Amino acid sequence: MDLLQTIANACREHGMAISKFGRLAVGDPRFVIDLRNGRAPRPSTLEQVKTFLANMERPKPRVPRSRGERHRHLERGTAGLAGEMAAHRRAMRTGSARLLAAIRLARGEA
């Protein structure tokens, strides 16, 4: 696999912008853009990039984006979070004036 494809895959996996990758890897936010436009990196720069790629942390778990996904994600969490989500749903059905009381009840603060 060529360097540009490897960088693109790493950026996609980590949710990182290509400009951030260039800035962190070699101190040049335009590095990946310049590679796309035909720039040939020096051997020392190539080693910097390979070292950076090898030392990148594993990608963090994907955070749910939509409201429904967020709720399902929280329900799968600890029992406390599931209880708070259930309280939130009850409060939404009964009206927003009771929201705070329902959350306090779920937390055991009543």
C-alpha positions as a Markdown table, in Angstrom:
| # | Residue | x | y | z |
|---|---|---|---|---|
| 1 | Met | 0.0 | 0.0 | 0.0 |
| 2 | Asp | 1.4 | 3.4 | -0.9 |
| 3 | Leu | 2.1 | 6.2 | 1.7 |
| 4 | Leu | -0.8 | 8.4 | 0.7 |
| 5 | Gln | -3.3 | 5.5 | 1.1 |
| 6 | Thr | -1.8 | 4.5 | 4.4 |
| 7 | Ile | -2.2 | 8.1 | 5.7 |
| 8 | Ala | -5.7 | 8.3 | 4.5 |
| 9 | Asn | -6.7 | 5.1 | 6.2 |
| 10 | Ala | -5.1 | 6.1 | 9.5 |
| 11 | Cys | -6.8 | 9.5 | 9.4 |
| 12 | Arg | -10.2 | 7.8 | 8.7 |
| 13 | Glu | -9.7 | 5.3 | 11.5 |
| 14 | His | -8.7 | 8.0 | 14.0 |
| 15 | Gly | -11.2 | 10.6 | 12.9 |
| 16 | Met | -8.3 | 13.0 | 12.2 |
| 17 | Ala | -8.1 | 15.7 | 9.6 |
| 18 | Ile | -5.3 | 15.4 | 7.1 |
| 19 | Ser | -4.0 | 18.8 | 8.1 |
| 20 | Lys | -3.8 | 17.7 | 11.7 |
| 21 | Phe | -2.0 | 14.6 | 10.7 |
| 22 | Gly | 0.6 | 16.6 | 8.7 |
| 23 | Arg | 1.0 | 19.0 | 11.6 |
| 24 | Leu | 1.5 | 16.3 | 14.2 |
| 25 | Ala | 3.7 | 14.0 | 12.0 |
| 26 | Val | 6.1 | 16.4 | 10.4 |
| 27 | Gly | 5.0 | 19.9 | 11.5 |
| 28 | Asp | 3.5 | 20.8 | 8.2 |
| 29 | Pro | -0.4 | 21.0 | 7.9 |
| 30 | Arg | -0.2 | 21.0 | 4.1 |
| 31 | Phe | 2.0 | 17.9 | 4.0 |
| 32 | Val | -0.8 | 15.4 | 2.8 |
| 33 | Ile | -2.2 | 18.0 | 0.4 |
| 34 | Asp | 1.3 | 18.5 | -1.1 |
| 35 | Leu | 1.7 | 14.7 | -1.4 |
| 36 | Arg | -1.5 | 14.5 | -3.3 |
| 37 | Asn | -0.2 | 17.2 | -5.6 |
| 38 | Gly | 3.0 | 15.3 | -6.4 |
| 39 | Arg | 5.4 | 16.3 | -3.6 |
| 40 | Ala | 8.1 | 13.7 | -3.0 |
| 41 | Pro | 9.1 | 13.6 | 0.7 |
| 42 | Arg | 12.8 | 13.4 | 1.8 |
| 43 | Pro | 13.9 | 10.1 | 3.3 |
| 44 | Ser | 14.1 | 11.7 | 6.7 |
| 45 | Thr | 10.5 | 13.0 | 6.4 |
| 46 | Leu | 9.4 | 9.6 | 5.2 |
| 47 | Glu | 10.9 | 8.1 | 8.3 |
| 48 | Gln | 9.2 | 10.7 | 10.5 |
| 49 | Val | 5.8 | 9.8 | 9.0 |
| 50 | Lys | 6.4 | 6.0 | 9.3 |
| 51 | Thr | 7.4 | 6.5 | 13.0 |
| 52 | Phe | 4.4 | 8.6 | 13.6 |
| 53 | Leu | 2.1 | 6.0 | 12.0 |
| 54 | Ala | 3.7 | 3.2 | 14.0 |
| 55 | Asn | 3.2 | 5.1 | 17.3 |
| 56 | Met | -0.4 | 6.3 | 16.7 |
| 57 | Glu | -2.7 | 5.1 | 19.5 |
| 58 | Arg | -5.5 | 2.7 | 18.7 |
| 59 | Pro | -8.6 | 4.5 | 17.5 |
| 60 | Lys | -11.1 | 5.4 | 20.2 |
| 61 | Pro | -14.5 | 3.7 | 20.1 |
| 62 | Arg | -17.0 | 5.5 | 17.9 |
| 63 | Val | -19.2 | 7.9 | 19.7 |
| 64 | Pro | -22.9 | 7.7 | 18.6 |
| 65 | Arg | -23.9 | 10.8 | 16.7 |
| 66 | Ser | -27.7 | 10.8 | 16.5 |
| 67 | Arg | -29.9 | 11.3 | 19.5 |
| 68 | Gly | -31.4 | 7.8 | 19.2 |
| 69 | Glu | -28.0 | 6.3 | 18.9 |
| 70 | Arg | -26.8 | 8.2 | 22.0 |
| 71 | His | -29.7 | 6.9 | 24.0 |
| 72 | Arg | -29.2 | 3.3 | 23.0 |
| 73 | His | -25.5 | 3.7 | 23.7 |
| 74 | Leu | -26.2 | 5.0 | 27.2 |
| 75 | Glu | -28.7 | 2.3 | 27.9 |
| 76 | Arg | -26.0 | -0.3 | 27.2 |
| 77 | Gly | -23.8 | 1.4 | 29.8 |
| 78 | Thr | -23.8 | 1.0 | 33.6 |
| 79 | Ala | -27.0 | 0.5 | 35.5 |
| 80 | Gly | -26.9 | 4.1 | 36.7 |
| 81 | Leu | -26.9 | 5.5 | 33.2 |
| 82 | Ala | -29.7 | 3.2 | 32.2 |
| 83 | Gly | -31.7 | 4.3 | 35.2 |
| 84 | Glu | -31.1 | 7.9 | 34.3 |
| 85 | Met | -32.2 | 7.3 | 30.7 |
| 86 | Ala | -35.3 | 5.6 | 31.9 |
| 87 | Ala | -36.0 | 8.6 | 34.2 |
| 88 | His | -35.4 | 10.9 | 31.4 |
| 89 | Arg | -37.9 | 9.1 | 29.1 |
| 90 | Arg | -40.5 | 9.1 | 31.9 |
| 91 | Ala | -40.0 | 12.8 | 32.4 |
| 92 | Met | -40.3 | 13.5 | 28.7 |
| 93 | Arg | -43.7 | 11.6 | 28.6 |
| 94 | Thr | -45.0 | 13.4 | 31.7 |
| 95 | Gly | -43.8 | 16.8 | 30.9 |
| 96 | Ser | -40.6 | 18.8 | 31.2 |
| 97 | Ala | -41.6 | 20.4 | 34.5 |
| 98 | Arg | -41.1 | 17.0 | 36.1 |
| 99 | Leu | -37.7 | 16.3 | 34.5 |
| 100 | Leu | -35.5 | 17.4 | 37.3 |
| 101 | Ala | -37.6 | 15.5 | 39.9 |
| 102 | Ala | -37.4 | 12.3 | 37.8 |
| 103 | Ile | -33.7 | 12.5 | 37.4 |
| 104 | Arg | -33.2 | 13.2 | 41.1 |
| 105 | Leu | -35.3 | 10.2 | 41.9 |
| 106 | Ala | -33.3 | 8.0 | 39.5 |
| 107 | Arg | -30.1 | 9.1 | 41.2 |
| 108 | Gly | -31.5 | 8.5 | 44.7 |
| 109 | Glu | -31.3 | 12.2 | 45.6 |
| 110 | Ala | -35.0 | 12.6 | 46.4 |
